[in-house]
Amino acid sequence: MLRIFDLTPDDGHALLAPLAGPATLVTAAAPDGHRLRRLLNTAQAATRHPASTSPTHSEP
């Protein structure tokens, strides 16, 4: 399942894409390091506890 995280347009965006096995690819872009770190932390938490987070958008 492809997952997209975007807090607000100014905060940046992150994409989680499952890979073969237990791996997940995380791609993120943000206007500064602080916002990028927040997106990466959110993505990391989502990969550890998928049921506890609610992404803003999901693709089948």
Backbone torsions as a table, in degrees:
resi	resn	phi	psi	omega
1	MET	NA	126.3	177.3
2	LEU	-80.3	132.2	-179.2
3	ARG	-127.2	135.4	179.3
4	ILE	-119.3	129.9	176.9
5	PHE	-113.7	128.3	173.1
6	ASP	-147.1	115.8	-177.8
7	LEU	-72.7	-59.2	170.7
8	THR	-146.5	161.5	179.6
9	PRO	-56.6	-30.5	-179.6
10	ASP	-79.0	-17.4	-176.9
11	ASP	-86.7	-18.4	-179.3
12	GLY	108.2	-174.5	-175.9
13	HIS	-142.9	150.2	174.8
14	ALA	-135.1	146.3	-179.8
15	LEU	-126.5	130.3	175.0
16	LEU	-111.1	126.4	179.1
17	ALA	-129.0	123.1	179.7
18	PRO	-67.7	143.4	175.7
19	LEU	-114.8	176.4	178.1
20	ALA	-61.0	143.2	-179.6
21	GLY	75.5	-149.4	-176.7
22	PRO	-89.2	15.4	-173.8
23	ALA	-90.7	151.7	174.9
24	THR	-135.9	133.6	175.6
25	LEU	-91.7	127.7	176.7
26	VAL	-115.7	125.0	175.5
27	THR	-120.9	128.6	-177.3
28	ALA	-139.9	148.1	175.5
29	ALA	-141.7	135.6	-179.1
30	ALA	-150.4	160.0	-176.7
31	PRO	-72.6	-16.7	178.0
32	ASP	-153.4	168.6	-176.0
33	GLY	-63.5	-36.2	-179.8
34	HIS	-63.3	-46.0	179.9
35	ARG	-69.7	-36.3	176.9
36	LEU	-62.8	-44.7	178.9
37	ARG	-61.3	-40.4	179.0
38	ARG	-63.2	-42.2	177.0
39	LEU	-64.1	-43.9	179.9
40	LEU	-65.3	-37.9	176.4
41	ASN	-64.3	-40.7	177.9
42	THR	-63.9	-43.6	179.2
43	ALA	-64.7	-41.4	179.1
44	GLN	-62.8	-43.6	177.9
45	ALA	-62.5	-37.1	-179.6
46	ALA	-67.1	-33.6	179.6
47	THR	-76.0	-26.0	179.0
48	ARG	-84.2	-35.1	-177.2
49	HIS	-134.0	71.4	-174.1
50	PRO	-57.7	-32.5	-177.6
51	ALA	-78.1	-19.3	-174.8
52	SER	-88.7	-8.0	179.7
53	THR	-114.4	153.2	177.4
54	SER	-124.5	103.2	179.3
55	PRO	-65.3	158.4	-179.3
56	THR	-78.0	-16.9	-177.7
57	HIS	-156.1	138.5	176.5
58	SER	-133.4	146.3	175.0
59	GLU	-115.7	143.3	178.5
60	PRO	-68.6	NA	NA
